[in-house]
């Protein structure tokens, strides 16, 4: 599974490619890379609640083992 940093790096790469496509007037390619960047951003942002759930389960497990 990717880390939050890896999602951010992939998003940034897609945005750079979109900017290059725009510069080269490849508008359909630019839109493709913008859409890809948006998907990576969405995955990065949805990854945070997942990490919170894992942390909560770990702390719940630790409490149940200690209690």
Secondary structure as UniProt FT lines:
FT   HELIX           4..23
FT   TURN            24..25
FT   HELIX           27..66
//
